[in-house]
Amino acid sequence: MTTRSLLARIPRRSLPLKTSSALVVALLLFTALFSAGPLEPRASADGIALSAPSPMRASMIDGTVSAALGTVLDVLGGQFRIDVAKATISSGDGPLAGPLPATGIPVGARVVAQVLVGDALPAVFPPPPFQATNVVVFLPRDGQLVSSIQGVDVPGGKFTMFFHAISTNAETKWSGFGPNGSVKGLRDLSAGMFATVSVVNSGEASGVRGLLATSVEAYGTVTPPELIAFRGPVQTISARTWTIAGRGVTVDADTKIVGEPKVGDTVDVLARVQNPPPGSLAPSYLVALSIVKTTVIVPPGPGGRATEFDGIVESIPPAATAGGAPLGHWKISSRDVVVNGLTRIDSGITVGTSVHVKGVFLITSGTGGSLFATQFVATEIRKK
């Protein structure tokens, strides 16, 4: 099989910058096509040519999980069965979504699976499940809520936000940090904590009426923690402390480390400022929530990709760093704009402000190191 015949199968259309899931799917398929091909004829020890077994080709299935039995998933209404027992499983919801075991992919999740498919027709029907080598999982959700928790009912398995009771179950994913340490379940929540909650409107299907939380990320007791996000090279690594861009960062059991970064690699850091107890003379220090290895490729020239535009600020992250603007993802005229510590921002910008934005499109490595995402990173946000 020649390179030309492979390339002929790939549509020559540019990927839409705003469709991250489409980019994931296309790149996974691209990787699959080039990672495997038909097996060549073998030779015996005597040099006699032997017929090759049926070729196994890397292919892709993208669909919603309709049933799960152990490590075998039914997708697309049971039309396809995929065994993920030996697959590398990554989260499509970001590094803070938490790890997913092969038996922890819930019904309703969307999966993008690279599977092996033989050319020969199976001897039995229905055929055995396809064997997956790589799987990206997007947990199910109908929406996302961001606000303070108003109350917690541990015996009832619920908590309250926006005056709505939100149920939890054994499949709810937990992350964050509260007054008693890491948030690992409903008992670690308390009124006043700031939370980001992915929810589904479960109806009666799951035995729970109303909203059901699929993931909960909660911090603090009354106000969100003081967070710092920055990018820089890894200078030293020890069991408890990393030095990144001249800053000492504490690493603990809850730190999510993605991409196996080493000394010299560039990483994105999200860290919490840990203040000492009242009356203590000890200094404050940084505790890493996530350290993600980042490969940055700046596209040559702007081409058809605008590097500046005018728009209206539609949303701003709720938590600001000390003495600075909120870092993270802003929405400006329906565009996702990443703001980091190097972005120059005029003071007094709020939701509804008309702004002029300058920035660059960056292609960064995604989870697992084999997938990529395109982001618009702002270098300036000025009032018009």
Sequence and secondary structure as in RCSB ss.txt:
>XXXX:A:sequence
MTTRSLLARIPRRSLPLKTSSALVVALLLFTALFSAGPLEPRASADGIALSAPSPMRASMIDGTVSAALGTVLDV
LGGQFRIDVAKATISSGDGPLAGPLPATGIPVGARVVAQVLVGDALPAVFPPPPFQATNVVVFLPRDGQLVSSIQ
GVDVPGGKFTMFFHAISTNAETKWSGFGPNGSVKGLRDLSAGMFATVSVVNSGEASGVRGLLATSVEAYGTVTPP
ELIAFRGPVQTISARTWTIAGRGVTVDADTKIVGEPKVGDTVDVLARVQNPPPGSLAPSYLVALSIVKTTVIVPP
GPGGRATEFDGIVESIPPAATAGGAPLGHWKISSRDVVVNGLTRIDSGITVGTSVHVKGVFLITSGTGGSLFATQ
FVATEIRKK
>XXXX:A:secstr
  HHHHHTTS      TT HHHHHHHHHHHHHHHH      EE TTS EE     EEEEEEEEEEEEEETTEEEE
TTTTEEEE TTSEEEETT GGG    TT   TT EEEEEEEEESS  SSSS   EEEEEEEEE   SEEEEEE  
EEETTTTEEEETTEEEE  TT EEEEEETTEE  SGGG  TT EEEEEEEE TTTTS  SEEEEEEEEE SSS  
 EEEEEEEEEEE SSEEEETTEEEE  TT EEES   TT EEEEEEEEE   TT     EEEEEEEEE   B  S
S TTS SEEEEEEEE  S B TTS B EEEEETTEEEEE TT EE TT  TT EEEEEEEEEEEE GGGT EEEE
EEEEEEEE 
